[in-house]
Amino acid sequence: MAAKRVIIVGAGIAGLAAALRLSQAGWEPVVIERAPARREGGYPVVFSGVGRAGAQRMGVLPALRERQVSAFDLAYLRADSRPRFTVPHTAVRRLFGDGGMALLRGDIEDVLHEAVADQVRIRFGATVTAVTQDDEGVDVTLSDGSAERADLLVGADGLHSTVRALVFGPEDRYRRDLGHVVAATMLDQRPDGAPERAFSTVTTVGRTFTVADLGDGRVAAFFTYGTAAPDAELAEGPRRALQRAFPGPAWAVTELLADLREEAVYFDSVSQIVMDRWSQGRVVLLGDAAWCVTIFAGYGSSLAVGGADLLGAELERRPADIPGALRAWEQALRPEVLERQRKGRANTGVHAPRNRFEIALRDVPLRLAAVPVVTRLLGRHLG
Ligand SMILES: Cc1cc2nc3c(=O)[nH]c(=O)nc-3n(C[C@H](O)[C@H](O)[C@H](O)COP(=O)(O)OP(=O)(O)OC[C@H]3O[C@@H](n4cnc5c(N)ncnc54)[C@H](O)[C@@H]3O)c2cc1C
């Protein structure tokens, strides 16, 4: 019998994980990626839970382990770079729990790409412009005018998913802005004021800046700030918007923003995607396209990999009933997604505290985090 075909839109973590898991299940995937080539870098993420379990089943956990960022402190600094307090790396390790790994988003993508490179065709520089389906399959028209037919279409094309817009309706029907903007970029070097092998954070009223020294000469920076009108900030572009939102800390951001390569910056609204259904017939959304939980939940990569793994398992279980497999998959995954979204919403104040009191309040558990019993409780709370 011929292998079932799946078209996957998006070669991010969700799309590549789906390509890997479905090819392991005997499917023939084709990946459609809008970017002209593989994207690089990203920002550090904590990878754990369902993501780690899925990665283990797919056989990529050892490769991910090799890339993990180990032994870093969390340094909380004043605006002038003097230390306020530090959570030492031993306590950070306990906070992550046994399974948690710090990884660069781009490294997770890399590992998944290496695992699928020989078996999966990726069409770069292409997107989808139309989708229709019948009882037997789904037809996709691509931006170059070509057409593909498959048994299943996976929309893994992120927060601003085109597959979602084409099949489920416009983004504003599902997007819930959390009133913040996030920017992330890689740096050529660590700013002098930031300690080595640390994630250094400066929080002032309404904004947070973090610079992460990841070792091997890799340094990432990210910014979050509160705003009532995220779309207006995005329209301005990262350099101008960040220069206005971050008049300091001068030792870290002034030069960085002046030299910012805008095309290398991730710059977006912090928004969740809330949908009653993630599938319709033979079309399914996966990852941020379906349920973006946001940076405030800190679990999107894990859900993308875990969700892909579970999707493959359900499709293996019900090979003759694809819509039924998709419904079963949704039912199994939804409780965890809803819980992570709830945590994400509850965390919004942490990144852009409204006053100095909220900053002090946020700091209490962090200052205590070096105490083992508190670390264990915190770890449980953060999940
Ligand atoms: C600053 C920051 C920190 C984070 N920290 C964590 C963390 O600690 N832990 C964690 O687990 N998660 C974290 N996340 C979330 C995590 O990065 C995402 O949830 C995860 O990468 C989801 O990946 P995705 O593949 O669904 O979407 P994306 O990474 O957005 O990938 C979508 C892909 O689709 C492509 N694409 C888009 N539109 C089209 C189109 N029309 N046609 C074809 N291709 C298209 C894009 O180019 C991209 O390659 C963080 C996110 C941010 C922004």
The ligand as an ORCA input file, in Angstrom:
! r2SCAN-3c Opt
* xyz 0 1
  C      11.278     35.094     23.667
  C      10.600     33.758     23.709
  C      10.916     32.856     24.709
  C      10.330     31.589     24.734
  N      10.657     30.739     25.726
  C      10.154     29.469     25.723
  C      10.523     28.532     26.759
  O      11.236     28.841     27.721
  N      10.056     27.248     26.665
  C       9.270     26.848     25.624
  O       8.923     25.656     25.581
  N       8.864     27.737     24.656
  C       9.282     29.035     24.688
  N       8.885     29.915     23.729
  C       7.908     29.503     22.692
  C       8.489     28.717     21.550
  O       9.576     29.342     20.927
  C       7.398     28.478     20.507
  O       6.204     28.165     21.157
  C       7.777     27.312     19.623
  O       8.997     27.573     18.970
  C       6.632     27.044     18.622
  O       7.081     26.761     17.394
  P       6.143     26.656     16.116
  O       6.887     25.735     15.221
  O       4.750     26.331     16.482
  O       6.074     28.143     15.504
  P       7.221     29.033     14.857
  O       8.505     28.885     15.579
  O       6.652     30.402     14.718
  O       7.453     28.405     13.394
  C       6.579     28.625     12.336
  C       7.304     28.357     11.020
  O       6.395     28.543      9.940
  C       6.931     29.414      8.984
  N       5.802     30.110      8.381
  C       5.064     31.107      8.911
  N       4.087     31.448      8.075
  C       4.203     30.647      6.991
  C       3.477     30.516      5.808
  N       2.418     31.287      5.539
  N       3.866     29.576      4.896
  C       4.936     28.776      5.131
  N       5.665     28.857      6.266
  C       5.293     29.781      7.182
  C       7.869     30.311      9.748
  O       8.858     30.892      8.913
  C       8.451     29.327     10.751
  O       9.551     28.633     10.229
  C       9.403     31.220     23.717
  C       9.050     32.137     22.726
  C       9.630     33.397     22.729
  C       9.222     34.384     21.663
*
